Amino acid sequence: MSLPTELASIFRVKQKSYKMVLVLSMIGIWRETQQRFISLDSIAERFLSYCRDREVNNLVVDIPPNSMASRWSEVSATQVKAILDTPIDALRSILAKNDRNELTFTYAIWDGGEEVLTELERYANRELEAYYTQLQSNSFSLKEHLSQILLTYRTAKQEPFANHPLGTAFRRTIPEGIRQYPFISDHIRVQGSVGQGNWATVPWIALMDTRLTGSTQYGEYLVYLFAEDMSSVYLTFNQGVTKPIRDHGRRAGYTYLENKVDQIRKQLPLVGFTKDDRIELTTSGLGHDYQVSTVAYVRYDSNNLPENEQLVADLQRMMEDYQVYVQSQLQTAHEEVDDQIEDEESEEVETLSVTERLSQIRSFIQNRGFSYPDGLIENFYLSIKTKPFVILAGISGTGKTKLVKLFAEAMGATVQNGQFALIPVRPDWSDPSDLLGYKDLSGTFRPGRLTEVLYEASKPENRSKPYFICLDEMNLARVEHYFSDLLSVLETQEWRDDEIATAPLISAASLSSEEDQQKYGDLSIPDNVYFMGTVNMDETTHPFSKKVLDRANTIEFNYINLLQLPDEVRGETITEAVAPNSFLRSDFLQLVDALHENRELISETTQSLAQLNEILEGIHAHVGFRVRDSVSFYMIYNRRDNLMSADEAFDLQLLQKILPRIQGSSSAVRRVLLELLKVCLDRPLAINELMEDLSPVYNEAELLNTQSQIKYPQSARKIVFMLRRLEEDGFTSYWLS
């Protein structure tokens, strides 16, 4: 038999074997005891026994977390229970935990009987075997790659920069290999660079804790630095030099960096590492900057590289020191939360990784009795992060408004504290006054609900808190009539003193009283405000112009599984975890901001969009630079936090940024949809024949049954719907009505 839908993809995302071993442990205990509720102690013992058996028999197995032990024989069952927290949370769609610390499968699984459990067992074993096979075959050698760079980099600098294999090694191969090491946590971002358009004098590979810094321009991180003459490579505990020197000037910037070096050296043991300024990279420029900023290092000469085991051990030891430093900084940030923090250290620190924060949000929503499709929360997050304006579209009653409200509440933004505002749109809105406010007959300014929220969000004490504005049934009135001013102002975003600012929405000169001028004068859209619009598409609503669609991600809520019921087994109530605005705020405003670290991904994304544009030009639906930048940012954020595969992410962007632009009744529209379907299927398509007879693509069920062979399945599904509608109604559009 085939697995139920809720089981078919539970192991799709896996960084370790823990999820599969957990499920197999539970099924094994159930077969022996026939007990549906299994104590976590029993599961931990079974899990530990499995890992120890593989270890004793010299079979490949994930090693324990570095903070616990180096071998499973040294790990206790109590420690295993802590390890299991993450896989239990990841499998929350099929597992439930009660207040007696017992785990069980959800009723939907038990109702399937022994057949479902047997198939689940086979599925877990297959995935586990495939995982171990991949783990064994992916024998990444740090020594081999460092040696290759030292031997070939000087020669490579004489060759064309674009698409050079060394660039791929720095940007992708080596970072992916390093991420496999078990001591590299989810918080660590690994990034390499050989330059921006031209070969760098000193190429590098950095490991940054994203809770501390998101860029090599500031903050503290570990980084491999290669000497200009490739005589050596240094593993260093270092600091970003760009921002301190830019902010303070070179002399004062050097003083700042030197003082920080002294502080860290006194704070950390750094046993086995050199702590001086004799790092020799280049004779001028950046070389001296690195001498000033380096906390500790170990030097490897090109003619005497140690064995791979030693290189990895050195990285692990330095990573342990780095994590001690990170934890101390996070603790300091918590202790000083009520104090005035100066300059660049004033920004609130996010203590959770993106994946941890999203997991908490999913658990919060599920605990409130609501279920959304797999990947929706990640997509919603990426859409907001890309641009602070998201449209949720679909038939009534599918949970669009509820998603916005629950997502906000999970981050600590509620109606009660004023960080969430639901604004119902009225059909008679024809200008921005209903949102922003108006002058009454006496000349007194009457602020609109939106203005009140913007005013509160703009207060200095609130700038680190996210504010959510949900425009309910947004298209009951023409969006361009009442919202165009806000869309235009959003386009004026720019960086000012580490904050994103816009042009004013309300001019002080337009206000009469001094009190209103002080309160609302020159009020702009702060970077902690996020707009969501919910829309239905029927005879009572208005369509969107391309001006609106270009500025938003459109997420559909039309594929409903009425048989999906909330879990009846719940554990303890999950409360919100207050999140800082930095979790959602954009990191990039212009594509040039992202090029330095993401040139290869941006190039790949742009090439894919250019292919789509050639197709869309046939009906004048092609996209411009704004959409290119937005899609690129979405792809960058997705890869940075490893939320989904690149194809899955681009599939969603095709669905949300490209297809909503297509509508019409002509044969040209039909041809464009077929050409796009060909791209989604990633295989030849007899387009000329299909222009006459569309029946071969009508079988949507057949298309969905072969999703695993389709490059962009969600977009393909939507295109099939649009083609069917064109055939049956003589007109088609993205919108379901």
ZIURZI-V65529 format. One record per helix or strand. SS is the DSSP state (H for helix, E for strand). FROM is the first residue (numbers start at 1). TO is the last residue. Records with the same first field share a line. If there is no record, write none. Layout:
SS = FROM-TO + FROM-TO
This chain:
H = 5-7 + 18-33 + 40-56 + 72-74 + 77-90 + 107-110 + 113-137 + 142-156 + 165-179 + 242-248 + 250-267 + 286-293 + 308-335 + 343-346 + 354-367 + 376-386 + 400-410 + 433-436 + 449-458 + 460-462 + 474-476 + 479-490 + 508-510 + 514-520 + 546-550 + 581-583 + 591-619 + 625-641 + 646-661 + 667-681 + 687-692 + 695-698 + 700-705 + 707-709 + 713-729
E = 38-39 + 95-97 + 102-105 + 188-193 + 204-209 + 220-226 + 232-239 + 274-274 + 296-301 + 389-394 + 420-424 + 437-439 + 445-447 + 465-465 + 467-472 + 494-496 + 499-501 + 506-506 + 523-523 + 529-535 + 553-557 + 580-580 + 663-664 + 732-733
